[in-house]
């Protein structure tokens, strides 16, 4: 029985992880249950053994992707000196690598628009994970009063997401690179100057 539970959990986790990469690549609206299961190398026949609905899988996959981004930020911040952490996270996020690899990147630029059209429970789950992402940036601003730190962190993330959306929308090239550069300048320093 224990093997069966472990195998079921591993399969469930594999479906969620695979779906998270697919959703970041194409958005939530473009993938059916069949497509989502195929990403994990499975047929759709076993889907309801793991999830009550497509929305349940999508919610878990988005949460997984947001948790991955939060963990990436925390790991990257630990590698930098205190005064350089905030800007290092912004530079990493607003990089060509991130722009050109949405499948492994942050889910916010691809999936936020889809979440707007989802259920209230999905929106609340998304909001809770977004708060956790903002918290990472707030922690990097210990010299700011708490409300100001939250405002700066929220503004930086909003700027970063918008920058990635626009830089991807115009395709990789000089214009896209200029958008990334402008976003780095705005999110990295000018937002902090009230």
MITOR-839876 format. One record per residue: x, y, z of N, C-alpha, C in turn. Coordinates in steps of 0.02 Angstrom, whole numbers, padded with zeros to 5 digits, always signed. Layout:
<sites>
XYZXYZXYZ...
</sites>
This chain:
<sites>
+00041-00059+00000+00000+00000+00000+00043+00063+00000+00099+00062+00038+00143+00120+00042+00172+00137-00027+00193+00085-00064+00220+00096-00131+00168+00130-00175+00107+00106-00170+00053+00133-00210+00043+00208-00196+00044+00227-00132+00035+00297-00114+00094+00339-00138+00155+00312-00130+00215+00349-00153+00213+00358-00228+00195+00305-00264+00192+00309-00336+00139+00359-00358+00082+00357-00326+00028+00404-00341+00051+00476-00329+00085+00488-00273+00109+00556-00257+00161+00578-00308+00207+00533-00326+00258+00550-00375+00227+00566-00443+00178+00527-00463+00143+00540-00526+00107+00607-00523+00073+00619-00468+00038+00683-00459+00087+00742-00465+00143+00737-00430+00193+00790-00432+00222+00799-00502+00233+00744-00537+00259+00748-00605+00210+00783-00651+00146+00769-00643+00094+00802-00684+00095+00877-00670+00097+00896-00606+00096+00967-00587+00157+01003-00614+00216+00973-00606+00277+01005-00630+00276+01012-00706+00259+00960-00741+00256+00962-00814+00205+01014-00837+00148+01015-00805+00096+01064-00823+00121+01135-00811+00159+01145-00758+00184+01213-00743+00229+01238-00798+00271+01194-00826+00314+01216-00882+00273+01230-00945+00224+01188-00958+00182+01198-01017+00140+01261-01012+00113+01274-00953+00072+01334-00943+00114+01397-00950+00175+01396-00926+00219+01455-00932+00237+01467-01005+00239+01414-01044+00258+01420-01114+00199+01446-01156+00139+01421-01144+00083+01436-01189+00025+01471-01156+00023+01476-01090-00034+01506-01056-00084+01452-01038-00128+01468-00992-00176+01419-00966-00232+01404-01015-00250+01452-01056-00307+01443-01101-00292+01396-01160-00228+01387-01175-00211+01349-01234-00202+01274-01224-00210+01250-01163-00196+01179-01150-00258+01144-01121-00276+01089-01153-00332+01048-01129-00306+00997-01078-00350+00959-01048-00331+00906-01002-00286+00856-01039-00304+00839-01100-00263+00792-01140-00193+00820-01148-00188+00885-01165-00123+00916-01175-00082+00917-01110-00115+00934-01055-00081+00938-00991-00054+00870-00969-00093+00818-00980-00070+00750-00962-00014+00727-01009-00019+00745-01071+00031+00726-01120+00100+00756-01101+00099+00815-01073+00162+00847-01051+00199+00804-01000+00161+00767-00960+00191+00723-00910+00203+00653-00937+00189+00643-01001+00199+00577-01031+00145+00527-01013+00085+00552-00997+00030+00509-00977-00031+00520-01021-00077+00473-01019-00140+00482-01055-00189+00518-01009-00241+00545-01038-00289+00583-00998-00335+00538-00957-00333+00473-00969-00378+00427-00934-00370+00428-00858-00310+00441-00833-00298+00441-00761-00304+00509-00729-00323+00558-00768-00324+00627-00742-00364+00633-00678-00426+00607-00677-00470+00616-00620-00451+00574-00559-00400+00531-00567-00372+00497-00509-00329+00545-00468-00309+00601-00500-00264+00648-00468-00296+00717-00454-00344+00737-00494-00372+00804-00489-00447+00802-00497-00481+00847-00463-00554+00852-00469-00576+00887-00533-00531+00930-00559-00548+00968-00619-00485+00994-00651-00492+01019-00712-00436+01050-00747-00412+01111-00707-00460+01149-00680-00443+01209-00641-00400+01191-00580-00413+01133-00550-00373+01112-00492-00301+01100-00512-00290+01067-00569-00222+01056-00593-00189+01123-00611-00224+01165-00646-00196+01230-00666-00176+01270-00603-00219+01270-00553-00203+01307-00491-00140+01279-00458-00135+01214-00454-00075+01183-00424-00013+01198-00464-00019+01195-00530+00038+01207-00574+00061+01280-00569+00015+01326-00565+00034+01396-00558+00068+01407-00490+00040+01379-00437+00070+01385-00370+00141+01355-00370+00149+01297-00403+00215+01266-00408+00264+01313-00442+00244+01343-00498+00288+01388-00535+00306+01450-00494+00257+01477-00458+00270+01535-00417+00316+01518-00359+00307+01459-00330+00352+01436-00277+00423+01427-00303+00429+01402-00364+00495+01394-00395+00530+01461-00402+00492+01512-00424+00521+01578-00433+00542+01607-00366+00500+01599-00315+00516+01624-00249+00580+01591-00222+00585+01526-00231+00645+01489-00209+00707+01513-00247+00699+01525-00312+00756+01549-00353+00780+01617-00326+00732+01661-00312+00750+01727-00286+00787+01721-00219+00761+01680-00175+00793+01672-00109+00865+01645-00116+00873+01597-00160+00939+01567-00171+00987+01618-00201+00964+01656-00250+01005+01706-00282+01024+01761-00231+00976+01782-00190+00989+01835-00141+01043+01813-00091+01042+01749-00072+01091+01724-00024+01163+01727-00050+01169+01726-00116+01235+01727-00147+01264+01797-00154+01224+01848-00141+01246+01917-00151+01256+01953-00085+01297+02004-00086+01307+02046-00028+01242+02084-00013+01231+02102+00050+01169+02134+00071+01147+02192+00027+01191+02238+00012+01172+02297-00026+01159+02284-00100+01173+02224-00124+01167+02209-00196+01110+02161-00211+01075+02136-00161+01026+02083-00171+00965+02106-00212+00937+02163-00194+00877+02188-00228+00891+02196-00303+00945+02230-00319+00963+02243-00389+00982+02178-00425+01013+02131-00390+01033+02067-00421+00972+02028-00443+00919+02027-00402+00858+01992-00420+00826+02024-00481+00825+02090-00482+00796+02125-00539+00836+02111-00603+00903+02115-00598+00945+02102-00656+00935+02031-00683+00930+01983-00637+00919+01913-00658+00851+01906-00693+00801+01936-00664+00733+01930-00692+00728+01965-00760+00758+02024-00765+00753+02062-00827+00813+02050-00872+00828+01986-00880+00884+01965-00922+00858+01935-00988+00902+01931-01036+00885+01898-01099+00868+01825-01087+00905+01793-01042+00892+01722-01027+00820+01713-01005+00796+01754-00960+00728+01747-00935+00678+01764-00990+00691+01817-01026+00646+01837-01081+00638+01781-01131+00693+01748-01147+00694+01699-01201+00674+01628-01180+00663+01617-01115+00645+01551-01091+00585+01553-01044+00526+01571-01071+00467+01575-01027+00450+01509-00994+00467+01454-01025+00450+01388-00998+00480+01377-00929+00538+01403-00917+00572+01394-00853+00571+01458-00811+00538+01509-00835+00538+01573-00801+00479+01584-00755+00470+01645-00737+00417+01665-00693+00349+01657-00727+00300+01631-00691+00234+01622-00722+00193+01686-00727+00212+01738-00692+00171+01799-00691+00161+01829-00760+00213+01838-00801+00202+01870-00866+00156+01829-00913+00158+01764-00908+00117+01722-00952+00048+01710-00924+00042+01701-00859-00020+01674-00831-00064+01724-00794-00039+01783-00778-00080+01831-00741-00144+01849-00778-00140+01856-00843-00199+01873-00883-00250+01816-00881-00227+01754-00881-00272+01697-00877-00306+01694-00809-00270+01712-00756-00298+01709-00689-00355+01760-00682-00349+01816-00716-00402+01867-00714-00469+01837-00734-00468+01789-00779-00530+01758-00805-00547+01693-00768-00515+01680-00712-00528+01618-00675-00576+01632-00617-00586+01579-00579-00631+01584-00521-00600+01626-00466-00642+01649-00420-00617+01688-00363-00568+01647-00321-00581+01583-00313-00535+01542-00273-00466+01539-00306-00464+01533-00372-00400+01533-00407-00365+01601-00401-00404+01655-00405-00375+01721-00398-00347+01732-00328-00383+01707-00277-00358+01714-00208-00295+01673-00198-00292+01614-00226-00232+01572-00221-00173+01606-00255-00185+01635-00313-00134+01671-00350-00110+01731-00308-00157+01768-00280-00140+01827-00240-00096+01808-00179-00112+01752-00147-00073+01730-00089-00001+01715-00110+00007+01682-00166+00075+01666-00190+00112+01729-00212+00075+01776-00241+00106+01840-00261+00130+01877-00199+00091+01875-00145+00112+01907-00082+00177+01876-00058+00184+01811-00065+00247+01778-00044+00305+01802-00087+00292+01812-00151+00345+01837-00196+00365+01908-00176+00316+01949-00161+00330+02017-00139+00370+02016-00074+00352+01970-00029+00387+01964+00035+00463+01954+00026+00482+01917-00025+00554+01906-00038+00588+01973-00049+00557+02016-00089+00586+02082-00103+00584+02127-00041+00530+02123-00003+00525+02163+00059+00583+02146+00106+00599+02083+00111+00654+02061+00155+00721+02092+00134+00727+02111+00071+00789+02139+00046+00794+02215+00058+00743+02243+00091+00741+02315+00104+00735+02328+00179+00782+02303+00220+00775+02309+00292+00780+02381+00318+00809+02426+00280+00817+02495+00302+00755+02538+00288+00708+02510+00252+00646+02547+00236+00593+02532+00287+00550+02581+00302+00492+02566+00345+00449+02512+00311+00416+02469+00349+00380+02412+00320+00331+02431+00263+00291+02482+00272+00244+02501+00219+00280+02524+00156+00332+02562+00165+00371+02586+00108+00406+02528+00074+00433+02482+00112+00467+02423+00083+00417+02383+00041+00356+02374+00065+00306+02336+00028+00287+02374-00036+00281+02440-00032+00265+02479-00092+00320+02474-00144+00382+02479-00122+00439+02474-00167+00441+02404-00199+00434+02353-00157+00437+02284-00182+00381+02270-00231+00320+02292-00216+00263+02281-00261+00274+02318-00327+00297+02380-00323+00311+02418-00384+00365+02387-00426+00417+02361-00393+00471+02330-00430+00446+02268-00467+00408+02226-00433+00383+02165-00465+00334+02183-00522+00291+02231-00511+00245+02252-00564+00284+02277-00625+00336+02316-00613+00377+02341-00668+00413+02284-00703+00439+02237-00664+00475+02180-00693+00430+02138-00737+00370+02123-00713+00323+02082-00752+00304+02118-00816+00286+02181-00810+00268+02220-00870+00325+02224-00920+00385+02231-00895+00444+02234-00938+00453+02169-00977+00446+02113-00943+00454+02048-00977+00398+02039-01029+00337+02057-01011+00281+02051-01059+00296+02090-01122+00315+02153-01115+00328+02194-01174+00390+02172-01212+00443+02152-01177+00504+02131-01211+00492+02067-01251+00449+02023-01225+00432+01962-01263+00386+01978-01321+00342+02026-01311+00292+02042-01363+00324+02070-01426+00380+02105-01420+00412+02134-01479+00464+02088-01510+00474+02029-01480+00523+01982-01507+00593+02000-01485+00637+01950-01483+00706+01963-01463+00739+02007-01515+00773+02057-01493+00808+02104-01537+00826+02166-01499+00849+02217-01535+00873+02278-01502+00818+02314-01464+00758+02318-01493+00703+02352-01459+00686+02315-01394+00683+02250-01398+00669+02209-01339+00723+02219-01286+00786+02221-01307+00841+02233-01260+00835+02301-01227+00814+02352-01265+00805+02419-01236+00749+02419-01184+00697+02381-01197+00642+02375-01148+00668+02344-01084+00707+02290-01090+00737+02258-01031+00780+02308-00992+00821+02346-01028+00866+02394-00997+00826+02448-00960+00774+02473-00991+00732+02524-00960+00698+02496-00897+00674+02435-00901+00643+02403-00843+00692+02395-00785+00754+02374-00801+00805+02367-00749+00818+02434-00714+00822+02486-00753+00834+02553-00725+00777+02576-00681+00717+02565-00703+00658+02588-00665+00648+02546-00602+00647+02480-00609+00634+02437-00552+00692+02437-00503+00753+02444-00528+00812+02438-00486+00829+02497-00444+00812+02555-00464+00833+02611-00424+00784+02668-00420+00756+02684-00475+00714+02743-00476+00650+02735-00436+00624+02674-00432+00564+02660-00391+00580+02674-00317+00640+02660-00296+00659+02668-00225+00664+02740-00205+00668+02786-00253+00676+02856-00236+00610+02893-00227+00558+02858-00206+00490+02884-00193+00468+02916-00257
</sites>
